[in-house]
Amino acid sequence: MSSQRFFQTVKKVFPTTHIPKSNQEIAHLISKSLIKPDPAQPLLQIPPSLLSNLNPHITHLVLSNPQVPIESCLHFFDFLYTNPNPSLKLNLQSLIMLVCRLFKARKFTQAKNLLNKLAIADNFGHPFSDIASIVAQDGKEPKIVVKVYDMLFRVYADNQRFKEGLEVFEYMKNSGFEIDERSCIVYLLASKRHGHVEPLFDFFRRMVDSGVGITVYSLTIVINSMCKMGRVDEARELMNEMAGRGVKANVYTYNTLIDAYVKILDLGRVKEILIAMEKEEVAYNVATYTLLIQGCFSSGKIEDAERVFEEMRDKGIAGDVHVYSLLISWNSRLGNMKRAFELFDELSERGIVPNAHIYGAVIHGLCKVGQMDAAKDLLNEMQSKGIDVNQVIFNTLMDGYCKKGMIDEAFRLKFVMEKKGLEPNVFANNIIATGLCILNRHEEAKRLLCGMMNEGITPNSVTFTTLIDIYCKEGNFVEALRLFGKMKEEGPIPNIVTFNALIDGYSKKGKLNEAHKLRDEMKEKGLIPDVYTYTSLVHGECIFGTVDQAMELFNEMPAKGLVPNLVTYTAVISGLSKEGRSDEAFRLYDAMKEAGLTPDDTLYSTLASSLHE
């Protein structure tokens, strides 16, 4: 009920009576009305003449009256707190006093709610020194006083008022009050959650220096934050320091460090952590093994990953959905679908329900090896089990169909995705546009991507590169350069694939000066020309009869750490053959075969023609 409606109601219920003159008399009458209130409308028994004469002193007298039930005090507080009349507003002393009463009555949730109002409301914007003064003055029981400070410390942290929280901490320390580590953990977690990482480290150091009873839980929070900032070695030093103070790391602390070292592929440091765990007799858990398996896969040690998994099972540690997800994902990514399905079946046998991520990983692997029928069957199985198909899985399937030239199936999936309420994003549109380009349906690809941008979907580097490649193939370099310039001015920044698309376009149209200038620009921007860059230039030089320049580029590749591919060899050999330089052509032909590259019949016919000439 609003304050205005409340006054209108009470004026109808109560006639105007004599207005008491003293604050004590008004407070006594209001208290008397609140001692046995109507449960439905607890404030309607108070005459409006009394409420209209309220002031902070009267409020304090009412709320501090021990005969007034605490629930009635809370109703009275809510009425005053929401009242727009400034003369009825609570003062700080009344609020603190009510908080103390709530603590004494063990109504901690209500007490915290009041302190939250103190922390966030403008009308209680008092410095902590004022609060501390009132608590010290009115707090008759030391235990209650400590609880009030402890709760206020937590409330400040929850409301991101870290400066005030530190004031409470320092006040409690200087006053000799015991500081609960659990409250400090609230402060640490709030700092971490809101990105106050440096203050988090400083606060932990204050905890240590102030004699707070540190446990492994607060230590692990700090170590986790340090690792996320890349300060892994410092985190490890802190762990060792705290071990010297009697705070021993547990498996979660060690896992945090292992995770950080795995991410930077420092397997030597990982081994050191494992040795430390064995020394301290800290047993690995399933998360430890999952991290070790991730490290093996990331560093290309596939057999070691399987060995670690077997070790885990030999020690009787049951795999969870995360470790199976990791193993299935990596095997699918590597094209080892037999092993992926073995793990998938094993997971089901152990009663672990595959999630969307696991299904998506297997579908990705099947699409990668072109087994689209099997991928479709798995999709149907997934849907039959009530697992929602997400956009990533739809995109994966569409990409698989496009790479197989099955563009109609890709469009069908796009339609199904839209019916499920999933709007095709930039990735979905790029996938289908690329599929159309594979089939030389460039106009459709352009319409799709331009239509996407007109609908407000932000293009990415793949979008721009695809369009630039189409325009280059059409010989429309004006439009290709316009898009290229737009990328440089507005983003996304052109990458090596974008440059290669333009270089290839210029090379095939005989605009070799422009192609070489783009290669120089790439270098200036810190992009290193790759085998595709050189192959495009070599091909262009050979097409337009400058084979010596092509040979210079070809011979430059090994010095740059680049290995010519089948297209590079074919371009040079064809160029040499057309000029009748059969000896050089055959030498390269032999070198190509030694490199394990298989030429086609056309190339051999070209060589034979050079001999005839």
Solvent accessible surface area in square Angstrom, and as a share of the most:
residue,aa,sasa,rsa
1,M,135,0.60
2,S,61,0.39
3,S,12,0.08
4,Q,131,0.58
5,R,149,0.55
6,F,13,0.05
7,F,42,0.17
8,Q,94,0.42
9,T,44,0.25
10,V,0,0.00
11,K,134,0.57
12,K,176,0.74
13,V,82,0.47
14,F,50,0.21
15,P,101,0.64
16,T,125,0.72
17,T,71,0.41
18,H,139,0.62
19,I,81,0.41
20,P,6,0.04
21,K,187,0.79
22,S,49,0.31
23,N,46,0.23
24,Q,108,0.48
25,E,75,0.34
26,I,7,0.03
27,A,6,0.04
28,H,114,0.51
29,L,60,0.30
30,I,0,0.00
31,S,3,0.02
32,K,132,0.56
33,S,18,0.12
34,L,0,0.00
35,I,58,0.30
36,K,169,0.71
37,P,35,0.22
38,D,59,0.30
39,P,127,0.80
40,A,87,0.67
41,Q,74,0.33
42,P,19,0.12
43,L,18,0.09
44,L,23,0.12
45,Q,69,0.31
46,I,0,0.00
47,P,31,0.19
48,P,14,0.09
49,S,13,0.08
50,L,6,0.03
51,L,0,0.00
52,S,78,0.50
53,N,54,0.27
54,L,9,0.04
55,N,46,0.24
56,P,55,0.34
57,H,86,0.38
58,I,0,0.00
59,T,2,0.01
60,H,35,0.16
61,L,55,0.27
62,V,0,0.00
63,L,0,0.00
64,S,42,0.27
65,N,35,0.18
66,P,116,0.73
67,Q,130,0.58
68,V,0,0.00
69,P,55,0.35
70,I,23,0.12
71,E,82,0.37
72,S,4,0.02
73,C,0,0.00
74,L,25,0.12
75,H,82,0.37
76,F,0,0.00
77,F,1,0.00
78,D,72,0.37
79,F,17,0.07
80,L,0,0.00
81,Y,54,0.20
82,T,98,0.57
83,N,2,0.01
84,P,108,0.68
85,N,66,0.34
86,P,109,0.69
87,S,64,0.41
88,L,5,0.03
89,K,57,0.24
90,L,12,0.06
91,N,49,0.25
92,L,10,0.05
93,Q,53,0.24
94,S,0,0.00
95,L,0,0.00
96,I,0,0.00
97,M,19,0.08
98,L,0,0.00
99,V,0,0.00
100,C,18,0.11
101,R,50,0.18
102,L,0,0.00
103,F,7,0.03
104,K,134,0.57
105,A,48,0.37
106,R,173,0.63
107,K,58,0.24
108,F,67,0.28
109,T,96,0.56
110,Q,57,0.25
111,A,0,0.00
112,K,69,0.29
113,N,72,0.37
114,L,5,0.03
115,L,0,0.00
116,N,40,0.21
117,K,50,0.21
118,L,3,0.01
119,A,1,0.01
120,I,111,0.56
121,A,16,0.12
122,D,143,0.74
123,N,70,0.36
124,F,3,0.01
125,G,58,0.56
126,H,64,0.29
127,P,77,0.49
128,F,7,0.03
129,S,73,0.47
130,D,60,0.31
131,I,1,0.00
132,A,5,0.04
133,S,67,0.43
134,I,27,0.14
135,V,0,0.00
136,A,65,0.50
137,Q,124,0.55
138,D,30,0.16
139,G,18,0.18
140,K,167,0.71
141,E,70,0.31
142,P,101,0.64
143,K,160,0.68
144,I,20,0.10
145,V,13,0.08
146,V,40,0.23
147,K,86,0.36
148,V,1,0.00
149,Y,1,0.00
150,D,26,0.14
151,M,29,0.13
152,L,0,0.00
153,F,1,0.01
154,R,62,0.23
155,V,0,0.00
156,Y,3,0.01
157,A,0,0.00
158,D,60,0.31
159,N,40,0.21
160,Q,94,0.42
161,R,65,0.24
162,F,20,0.08
163,K,145,0.62
164,E,36,0.16
165,G,0,0.00
166,L,44,0.22
167,E,62,0.28
168,V,0,0.00
169,F,0,0.00
170,E,43,0.19
171,Y,70,0.27
172,M,1,0.00
173,K,78,0.33
174,N,117,0.60
175,S,52,0.33
176,G,66,0.63
177,F,55,0.23
178,E,150,0.67
179,I,18,0.09
180,D,40,0.21
181,E,20,0.09
182,R,165,0.60
183,S,0,0.00
184,C,0,0.00
185,I,29,0.15
186,V,37,0.21
187,Y,3,0.01
188,L,0,0.00
189,L,73,0.36
190,A,0,0.00
191,S,1,0.00
192,K,63,0.27
193,R,150,0.55
194,H,71,0.32
195,G,54,0.52
196,H,69,0.31
197,V,32,0.19
198,E,86,0.39
199,P,60,0.38
200,L,0,0.00
201,F,24,0.10
202,D,85,0.44
203,F,2,0.01
204,F,4,0.02
205,R,92,0.34
206,R,89,0.32
207,M,0,0.00
208,V,16,0.09
209,D,106,0.55
210,S,33,0.21
211,G,66,0.64
212,V,12,0.07
213,G,55,0.53
214,I,26,0.13
215,T,53,0.31
216,V,23,0.13
217,Y,143,0.54
218,S,0,0.00
219,L,0,0.00
220,T,23,0.14
221,I,23,0.12
222,V,1,0.01
223,I,0,0.00
224,N,35,0.18
225,S,4,0.03
226,M,14,0.06
227,C,16,0.10
228,K,143,0.61
229,M,89,0.40
230,G,57,0.55
231,R,64,0.24
232,V,9,0.05
233,D,71,0.37
234,E,77,0.35
235,A,0,0.00
236,R,47,0.17
237,E,115,0.51
238,L,14,0.07
239,M,9,0.04
240,N,86,0.44
241,E,64,0.29
242,M,2,0.01
243,A,35,0.27
244,G,72,0.69
245,R,139,0.51
246,G,57,0.55
247,V,17,0.10
248,K,119,0.50
249,A,12,0.09
250,N,41,0.21
251,V,21,0.12
252,Y,137,0.52
253,T,0,0.00
254,Y,9,0.04
255,N,13,0.06
256,T,18,0.10
257,L,0,0.00
258,I,0,0.00
259,D,43,0.22
260,A,9,0.07
261,Y,3,0.01
262,V,6,0.03
263,K,146,0.62
264,I,109,0.56
265,L,87,0.43
266,D,49,0.26
267,L,51,0.25
268,G,46,0.45
269,R,85,0.31
270,V,9,0.05
271,K,133,0.56
272,E,69,0.31
273,I,0,0.00
274,L,30,0.15
275,I,99,0.50
276,A,30,0.24
277,M,0,0.00
278,E,114,0.51
279,K,165,0.70
280,E,78,0.35
281,E,156,0.70
282,V,27,0.16
283,A,82,0.64
284,Y,33,0.13
285,N,39,0.20
286,V,34,0.20
287,A,44,0.34
288,T,0,0.00
289,Y,1,0.00
290,T,23,0.14
291,L,31,0.15
292,L,20,0.10
293,I,0,0.00
294,Q,53,0.23
295,G,1,0.01
296,C,17,0.10
297,F,3,0.01
298,S,43,0.28
299,S,43,0.28
300,G,54,0.52
301,K,97,0.41
302,I,56,0.28
303,E,149,0.67
304,D,48,0.25
305,A,0,0.00
306,E,40,0.18
307,R,136,0.50
308,V,10,0.06
309,F,0,0.00
310,E,71,0.32
311,E,57,0.26
312,M,0,0.00
313,R,62,0.23
314,D,119,0.62
315,K,126,0.53
316,G,67,0.64
317,I,39,0.20
318,A,75,0.58
319,G,9,0.08
320,D,45,0.23
321,V,36,0.21
322,H,124,0.55
323,V,0,0.00
324,Y,0,0.00
325,S,12,0.08
326,L,25,0.12
327,L,0,0.00
328,I,0,0.00
329,S,14,0.09
330,W,37,0.13
331,N,2,0.01
332,S,1,0.00
333,R,112,0.41
334,L,89,0.44
335,G,28,0.27
336,N,67,0.34
337,M,16,0.07
338,K,158,0.67
339,R,44,0.16
340,A,0,0.00
341,F,68,0.28
342,E,79,0.35
343,L,0,0.00
344,F,14,0.06
345,D,78,0.40
346,E,31,0.14
347,L,0,0.00
348,S,55,0.35
349,E,143,0.64
350,R,119,0.44
351,G,64,0.62
352,I,33,0.17
353,V,111,0.64
354,P,7,0.04
355,N,61,0.31
356,A,26,0.20
357,H,115,0.51
358,I,0,0.00
359,Y,0,0.00
360,G,14,0.13
361,A,12,0.10
362,V,0,0.00
363,I,0,0.00
364,H,78,0.35
365,G,0,0.00
366,L,1,0.01
367,C,14,0.08
368,K,120,0.51
369,V,65,0.38
370,G,20,0.19
371,Q,87,0.39
372,M,7,0.03
373,D,114,0.59
374,A,36,0.28
375,A,0,0.00
376,K,79,0.33
377,D,92,0.48
378,L,12,0.06
379,L,12,0.06
380,N,77,0.39
381,E,62,0.28
382,M,0,0.00
383,Q,67,0.30
384,S,92,0.60
385,K,112,0.47
386,G,62,0.60
387,I,31,0.16
388,D,120,0.62
389,V,9,0.05
390,N,62,0.32
391,Q,39,0.17
392,V,105,0.61
393,I,3,0.01
394,F,1,0.00
395,N,15,0.07
396,T,22,0.13
397,L,1,0.01
398,M,0,0.00
399,D,43,0.22
400,G,2,0.02
401,Y,6,0.02
402,C,3,0.02
403,K,144,0.61
404,K,109,0.46
405,G,31,0.30
406,M,73,0.33
407,I,7,0.03
408,D,106,0.55
409,E,48,0.22
410,A,0,0.00
411,F,72,0.30
412,R,96,0.35
413,L,3,0.02
414,K,33,0.14
415,F,123,0.51
416,V,43,0.24
417,M,0,0.00
418,E,66,0.30
419,K,152,0.64
420,K,105,0.44
421,G,59,0.57
422,L,53,0.26
423,E,130,0.58
424,P,10,0.06
425,N,44,0.22
426,V,18,0.11
427,F,115,0.48
428,A,0,0.00
429,N,8,0.04
430,N,7,0.04
431,I,29,0.15
432,I,0,0.00
433,A,0,0.00
434,T,59,0.35
435,G,1,0.01
436,L,1,0.01
437,C,25,0.15
438,I,94,0.48
439,L,65,0.33
440,N,114,0.58
441,R,83,0.30
442,H,34,0.15
443,E,96,0.43
444,E,57,0.25
445,A,0,0.00
446,K,28,0.12
447,R,154,0.56
448,L,36,0.18
449,L,0,0.00
450,C,49,0.29
451,G,27,0.26
452,M,5,0.02
453,M,50,0.22
454,N,131,0.67
455,E,139,0.62
456,G,62,0.60
457,I,47,0.24
458,T,107,0.62
459,P,27,0.17
460,N,36,0.18
461,S,24,0.15
462,V,75,0.43
463,T,0,0.00
464,F,5,0.02
465,T,13,0.08
466,T,17,0.10
467,L,2,0.01
468,I,0,0.00
469,D,40,0.21
470,I,1,0.00
471,Y,25,0.09
472,C,1,0.01
473,K,106,0.45
474,E,78,0.35
475,G,34,0.33
476,N,60,0.31
477,F,21,0.09
478,V,125,0.72
479,E,38,0.17
480,A,0,0.00
481,L,79,0.39
482,R,128,0.47
483,L,8,0.04
484,F,6,0.03
485,G,22,0.21
486,K,73,0.31
487,M,0,0.00
488,K,92,0.39
489,E,147,0.66
490,E,126,0.56
491,G,25,0.24
492,P,46,0.29
493,I,141,0.71
494,P,6,0.04
495,N,53,0.27
496,I,43,0.22
497,V,89,0.51
498,T,0,0.00
499,F,0,0.00
500,N,17,0.09
501,A,10,0.08
502,L,0,0.00
503,I,0,0.00
504,D,32,0.17
505,G,7,0.07
506,Y,12,0.04
507,S,1,0.00
508,K,97,0.41
509,K,97,0.41
510,G,29,0.28
511,K,81,0.34
512,L,26,0.13
513,N,116,0.60
514,E,69,0.31
515,A,0,0.00
516,H,49,0.22
517,K,140,0.59
518,L,12,0.06
519,R,29,0.11
520,D,69,0.36
521,E,40,0.18
522,M,0,0.00
523,K,90,0.38
524,E,146,0.66
525,K,103,0.44
526,G,61,0.58
527,L,47,0.24
528,I,137,0.70
529,P,11,0.07
530,D,36,0.19
531,V,25,0.15
532,Y,138,0.53
533,T,0,0.00
534,Y,2,0.01
535,T,13,0.07
536,S,11,0.07
537,L,0,0.00
538,V,0,0.00
539,H,59,0.26
540,G,0,0.00
541,E,8,0.04
542,C,12,0.07
543,I,81,0.41
544,F,99,0.41
545,G,46,0.45
546,T,45,0.26
547,V,4,0.02
548,D,83,0.43
549,Q,86,0.38
550,A,0,0.00
551,M,32,0.14
552,E,121,0.54
553,L,10,0.05
554,F,16,0.07
555,N,95,0.49
556,E,54,0.24
557,M,0,0.00
558,P,87,0.55
559,A,92,0.72
560,K,110,0.47
561,G,65,0.63
562,L,33,0.16
563,V,118,0.68
564,P,14,0.09
565,N,42,0.22
566,L,67,0.34
567,V,86,0.49
568,T,0,0.00
569,Y,20,0.08
570,T,44,0.26
571,A,9,0.07
572,V,0,0.00
573,I,0,0.00
574,S,25,0.16
575,G,3,0.03
576,L,0,0.00
577,S,3,0.02
578,K,147,0.62
579,E,84,0.38
580,G,38,0.36
581,R,65,0.24
582,S,19,0.12
583,D,104,0.54
584,E,49,0.22
585,A,0,0.00
586,F,58,0.24
587,R,152,0.55
588,L,22,0.11
589,Y,21,0.08
590,D,71,0.37
591,A,38,0.30
592,M,0,0.00
593,K,103,0.44
594,E,150,0.67
595,A,59,0.45
596,G,63,0.61
597,L,46,0.23
598,T,110,0.64
599,P,23,0.14
600,D,87,0.45
601,D,123,0.64
602,T,98,0.57
603,L,3,0.02
604,Y,123,0.47
605,S,64,0.41
606,T,33,0.19
607,L,0,0.00
608,A,48,0.37
609,S,55,0.36
610,S,5,0.03
611,L,112,0.56
612,H,168,0.75
613,E,143,0.64
